[in-house]
Amino acid sequence: MRFLITAGGTREYIDPVRFISNASSGRMGYALAAAALRAGHKVTLITAPTALKPPVGARLVAVESAREMFAAVKEHFPRCDCLVMAAAVSDFTPARPSKTKIKKGQGGPRPTLQLKPTPDILRWAGKHRRVRTAHHRAQLVVGFALEDRNLRAHAERKMRHKRLDMIVANAPAAINAEASTVHIKTPNSEWFELPPARKHTTARRIIRLAEEL
Ligand code: C5P
């Protein structure tokens, strides 16, 4: 299969040197890329900045912002069999980033930051994916959900809203961690929980589930 995997937390620039982002390490996405490669698949990894070494054999596309990640996904999505959006895409971005470095100023009004929503990349993919035809197999779209309350209910709503083939839900403790406990649902199965495990182990399970689908 040809996997398209996104990883890392996007950076949304306020001015040329400052940005807002999140604590994502990129580990889950990189582990998924490594697991898919080890299983013999082709992998394109669209990555926001991380401190990780890219898995050998993956085609790498480096991006920073949600907007750049969206452009890269749009470009590579048509040629993949399965998109896994493991990236922590910023939900908001500065509405009017400054072209020059914002000065500290001297006693003037405190600067305020206005944000606007970023495009929902996963929702776009769920809407534009290929269905099965005589010549093509269907494209799979897999999403993640990080929820601090009502994990399964919120994630399930996301799965329907974004028309996903699989959702992997976890708690905030998973962010920037070596290991995680994940809950998984597909439209035709009940929720199940994978035991707490290193992200590499969880990644292997997720890739195997995608192969089965
Ligand atoms: O809606 P929420 O941000 O909780 O959904 C999380 C899932 O959606 C993740 O798979 C994430 O990669 C993806 N996402 C996206 N574009 C956004 C925000 C999240 O593709 N702007």
Boltz pocket constraint, residues with backbone or C-beta under 6 A from the ligand:
constraints:
  - pocket:
      binder: B
      contacts: [[A, 66], [A, 85], [A, 86], [A, 87], [A, 88], [A, 89], [A, 90], [A, 91], [A, 118], [A, 119], [A, 120], [A, 121], [A, 122], [A, 123], [A, 142], [A, 143], [A, 144], [A, 145], [A, 146], [A, 158]]
      max_distance: 6.0
